[in-house]
């Protein structure tokens, strides 16, 4: 049945239909109240007007009338609140989910991670830029799904309850799919939850519903719902593509791109990921998004250029692309920025250069400037960790709280309450109050039973792990009294 453009859409899920029915019920109640109130008012004005000789009554307050016009609205509101509350409770019930997907917003794209599968990817607007970037006054014809199409949609199976854990890398976003009646804010440092269960295969579109920056309108959400058989085939295909990408990444380390190849690929990557802020012409939008045309970064040290593209720059809108792009793509876009718009530096950055920089090997300029690379390495070199040092409980608790607030709070909350069931509470939990070795192992290596619990062995030092374990075992009333030292962590990691 065709939907009226003046009303809500009914959606394709049981919850969305409940929301629609609730909307219609409340609207009809309001219409009836409006007809009664305005009907009585207009009838009174017409039949009791002065021209008919009617004189105004002189009575004052009436206790019965005041009780009636107070009690009746209360009864109506309570009657409306009952079905509304029932629907809201259902919308918040994430229990018994068949699968969980982590949704992370960042300017201006979505990242999806499947907890039950080793699959994750970014979803980026795929509408050609020449359809909306018409600064010269000329734009191409708009496509059928203008600004509501992406390169990689989120794919979920029919008939399965899918739980979403939603957060953000930078500013507040909002993940909204009207057909599912799902609209949940993505807040940096916090986890919000939502769920859906779709029985009808198809492609369903939404967008970011929170003003998240200058390109807020270019952050669509596309969900493709497949039958279970097709979904299983898609999962297998994604794993095969990931394996192929890994092989291609290895091969790129031994390959050498020509300038033309690097510039062609680099332009494609730049338009997809960088032009929104720095403009297709490289002129940027100063001061927030500086120009790349003639900039010190694009004309200077290639290693510094690789660093800012790979790692981003803290405190600015420049995010890191190390986890979003392959080494070859990173090399190509750096090459493009260094040779486009008249920069003409002339160097070609290869995938091996990016890998060398990220692993501390010196990078693109190491052959030409060994002294500079040696100096950079000496600056970045960290002192060796003293695993024999014994810290006091107060020292560990202070450091542990800092580490917890940086690495753990987004999932387990500042008060340790967690967000069950994906992120369990740490208050008097079996892990916290149980065997300290199991606790250390969980932080070091993550959880095999719960993929949401990441391993921190490569993210934190052993001293930091000792501190955060000590903090968790003694904060929020846990008070186990355990004090974990770096040597204890080293002993567990050696097993």
N, C-alpha and C positions, 0 to 999 in steps of 0.2 A: 504494500500500500504506500502511495506517495506521501511524503511528509510535508506538512505545511511549513513554508519558510518563516511563518510568524510564530511558530511554537518550538518547543524542545524536540529533539529527535528521540525516538524511542530506544535506540541502541540495539545491541545484539546479545546482551547477557541478561541473566535473570535479575541481577541487581539493577542494571540500567533500566529494565522495564518496571521494576518496583519504584525506582526514582521517578520515572515518567508518570506512573499511576499516582504516586504521591503528589507530584506537581499538579496533575489534573484535579485530584480530589480537593486540594487546598484552594486551587483557583475557583472551582465550582462553589465551594463554601463562601469564598470572598464575593463571588458574583451574587449569590443568594443574599448575603448580608447587605451588599451594596444596593440591590434592588429593593429590599425591604426598607432600609434606612432612607435612601433617597426617594423611594415611592411615598413613604409616609411624610417626608418633608415637603415634597412637591404637592401632594394632596392637601396637606394642611395649609400651605401657602395659597393654593388656588381657591379652596372652599371657605377659607377663613380670612380672606383679604378684606381690607378696609372698605373697598368699593361696594361690597355686599352688605355693609352696615355692621359687620362683626366687630365687637369690641374686645380688646385684649383682656384676658383674665388677670386677676390680681392675686392669685394664690402664690404661696412661696414654697419652701421645701416640702418634699414628701418622702418620708422614711421608706415607704414601700417601693416607690419608684427608684430611689437611690440604691436600695438593696437589689432590685431587679437588674438595673443597668450595670451593676458591679458583678453580680453573680452570673448572669447569662454569658458575658464575655469570658469569664474565667472558665465556665463549663465548656464553651466552644474551644478555647485555647488548649485545655486539657485533652479534649477529644481529638484535636489536631496533633498534639504532642505525642500521643500514644503510637500511632502508625509511623510518625517521623522518627521516634526513638528506636522502634523496632528495626527500621531500615538502616539507621546509622549504626546500630550494633552489628548488623549483618555485614555492613561495609567495612567494619573494623576487625572482623573475625578472620584472622590469617591462619588459623589452626588447620591442621591436616592438609597442608599443601603438598601437591605431588612433585613440585619442582620450585626452585628459587632462582631468581635472576636479580643480580645487583645492577642498578641503574645509576650511573654517575653523570651528572651534568657538568659541562665546562664550556667556556665561551669559545665557539658556539656550536657544540656538537654533543652527542650522547655516547657514553661508553656502556656496553652491555657485557656482563660476565655471568656465565652459567655455572652455578655452584656444583651441579651434578655432573657436568661435562667439562673437559679441559678446553673450553671455548670462550674467547672474549674478543671483542672488536669495537671499533669506533663507527658511529653512524653519522654521516655528514651530508648536508644539503647537496643534492645533485642537479638542481635546476641550473641550466647554463647561465653563467654570469651575464652574458649579453642580453638576457631577458629582463634583468632588473637593474643592472648597472648602466644607466643611460645618462651619465654625466655630460656626454657630448650631445644630448638631445635626441639620440637615435637608439631605439631598442628593438630587439627581435620580437616576433609574435609570441604571446604567452602560451605555454604548454597546457595540457589538460589538467595536470596536478601542480600548477604553478606554486612554487615555494612550499609544496607539501610532498616532496619526493626526496629520497635519500639514496646513497650508494649501497648501503647494507641495512636492510630492515631488521628489526627484532623478529625472530621466528619462534612461534610457540605452537604446541599441538592442541587439537580440539579435545574437548571433554576432560581436560586436566586442570586442576586448580593450580594456578601459577601465582606464586608470591613474589612481590617486588620489594626489595630493600633499596631505598632511594636516598642518595646523598649528592654532594657537589664537591668539585675540586676548587672552586673559586668563589663565585657569588651565588645568590639565591636564584634558583631556577624553579620551574614547576612542570612536572611530567603529566601531560593531559591527553587522554584519548576519550573523546566524547562518547563513542559507540560502546565503551566499556563502563562508563560512569566512573572513571578513574581520573582524579586530579589531585596530585600530591606534591607538596613543595619539596625541593631538593636543597637542603641547607648544608653549607660547609661545616664539617665537624659534628654532624648529627645524622642519625639514621631514621627516616620515616618509612612506613610500610603501607602497602596496598596489595590488592589481589584481584584476579579476574579468572573467569572460567567461561570460555567461548565454545559454543557448540557448532558454529557455522563457519566453515573455511572462508577465507577472503582476506582482503587487504584493508586495514583500518588506519585512518590517518588522524593525527593530532599535531600539537605543537607545544612549545614552551609557553606557559601561560603566566609567566612572571617577567616583568620588565628587567632584563638581565644585562642590558648594555646596548650599544649602538646597533648591533646586528641581531637584536632579540627576535625580529621577525624572520630570521633566516635559520631557525633552529627547529625544524619539524620533527615529529615523531611518526614513524611508520611501523606498524606491526602486521606481519603476515602470519595468518593462522592456517596451519596445514593439518591434514589428517595425520593420525599417528604414523601410518606407513610412510607418508611423504616426509614427515618430520624426522623419522629415523634415518631416512635416506639423506636428508639435509645435514644431519649431525655427522654422518659418515663422510659426506662430501666436504664439510668444513674441516674435519680432521685430516683428510687427504690434502686439502689446500694448505693447511698449516704445515704439513710435512713437506709439501712441495716448496712452500715459502722458505722453510728452514734450509732446504737443499739449495735453493736459489741464493739465499743469503750467503751460504758457504762459497758457492761458485763466484759470487760477486767480489769476494775478497781477493780472488786471483785474476779477476778480469780488469781490463782498463777501458773505461769509456772514452770515446772521442769527445771533443768539445761540442760537436753538433748533437751527439746522443745525450750528453749531460745537460745541454741547454734545453733540448726538447722535453726531456723528462722533468727537469727542474722547473720549467715554466708551468707544466701541468700540475705539479705539486704546489707550486707557489700560488696559482690561481685558486686551487681547492682549499688551501690551508692558511695562506698568509695575506692574500689580497684584501680580505675583509678589513684588516686593520691598516696595512701598509699601502693599500691601493694598488691597482694593476700597474700603475705607472711608477710605483716605488716612491711616491712623494709623501706617503704617510698622512697622518692627521695629528700634527704636533699640537701640544706636547705629549699627549698620552701615547700616540703611536708615531714615533719619529720616522723621518724619511730614510730610506735605504739608498736612494740616489745620492752618490757622493758622500755617504756617511763614513765615519772613522771605522765602524765595524766592518762594512763591506769592502773598504779599501785597505784595511790594516791586516793584522796577523790572522792567518787562516785558522789557527787553533782557537783563538778567542771567538772567531765567528762560529766555528763548529760548537764550541762550548755553549754559546747563548742559544743556538738553535736546539741543541740536544737537551740542555738542562733548564732553559728559560732563565728569567731574571727575577729574583724575589722582590716583592713590593711593587711590581709593575704588571701590566696586562700581558707581558710576554711569557707564555707558558712553555714548558719543555716538550719537545716532540720526540724524545728518545724512545718512548714506548708506543708512539703512534705511527712512526715511519720506519721503514727498513734502512739499513746502512746505506744502501745504494740510493734510496730516495733522499736521505739526508745529504749525502754527498752531492747529488744532482741539484738540490735546491740551493745549497751553499754556493756551488759553482754558478748557478743562474744569477743569484743576487750579486755576485762579485763581477759579473760580466755583462749584465743587462743595464739598460737606461744610460749607457755611456760610461759606466764604471770601468769596464775594460781592463780589469786587473791582469787578465791573461792566464791565471792559473786554473787547473782542473783538479778538483778535489775528488778522490776516489773513495770507494767503500772501505778499502784497507786503511786509508788515512783517518776516517772517522773511527774505525775500530781501534787503531793505534792510539788515538787521542783518548778514547773512553777507557782504554785499559792501561793508560799511563805510558804508552810507547812513544809519545812525542807528537804524532799527527802529521798533518800535511806539510809543515815547514821544517820537519826534523832534519831532512837531508841538507836543506839550505841554511838552517840556523841551529846547529847542534848546541851552541852555547846558550841560546835562548831557551831551548827545550830543556836543557839541564837545569837552568835557573828555575823554570816553571816547575819542574819535578821536585826540586829541592824545597820550593815554597809550599807545594801541596803535600809533601811527605809528612806523615803524622808520626809522633813519637810512639815507640813500641809500648804496648799495654803491659803494665806491671801486674801479673796475675798472682804474685805472692803477697801483694799489699793487703793488709787487713783493715777494713773500715769499721767505724763505729756504727751502731744502729741508727743514730741520728743522721750521720752522713748518708747512709744508704737510703733512709726514708726521704730525705730532702731530694737527692738525685732521682730516686725512684718515682717520686711524685712528678718531677719534671718530665721524665721519660714516659710515664703513664699518660700525662696530659697531651703529649705529642703523638704517641704511637697507638694508644689503646682507647682513649676516651670516646672516639667517634663511634665505637661499637659497644663498649661496656659501660658508657656513661660516667660522668664525673663522680657520681656517688656509688659506682660499682653495681648498679641495679641491672645493667645490661638491657637487651631487648629480646627476651625469650620468644621463640625457641632458638633462633639462629645465633644470637649473641647472649649466652646464658649469664645470669647474675653471678657476681663474684662474692656476694655476701654469704659467708658461711658455706660456700659451695664445697663439694667433695674434693675438687682439685686444690682449692686454697687451704682447706683444713686437713688435707690428707698428706700423702707422701711428698716431701719436698722435691725429691728427685724426679717424680712424675710431673710436678709443676714446672721445674726447670726444662725438662724435655719438651713439654707442651709449648713453652715460649720459644725454645730453640728451633724445634722442627715442625711446629704446627700440629694440627689434629687430623688424623686419618679418617675419623668418623664425621667430623664437621669441617668441610673444605673452607668455610668462612673464616676459620682460625688460621691465619697465615703464619709461616715460619719467620722468625726474626733473627735467625743466625747470621744472615748476611746483611741485616739492616742495623743491628745494634752491636756494640762491643760487649764483651763478656762482663765487664764491670757494669754496664748499663742494664744488662739482663739480670745480674745479681741484685742490682738496686731495685728494679721494678718487681721482681719476684718477692723481695723482702717487703716492699711497699704493699703489694697486694695481700700478703699474708698477715699484715699488721694494721691495715687501714680499715675504716668503716666498721670497727668493732670486731674484726676477725681475731686480732690479738693472739696469734699462735705463738708469738715470742721468737720465731725463727729469724736468724740473721744469716743471709746467704752471701758468701764471699766470691770474688771472681774465680778463685781456685776451685770452688765447688762447681761452678758452671763449666770450667775447663774440664773437670773430671767427667761430667755427664756428656759433654760434647765428644770426648775421646772414645766413648763406648760405641 
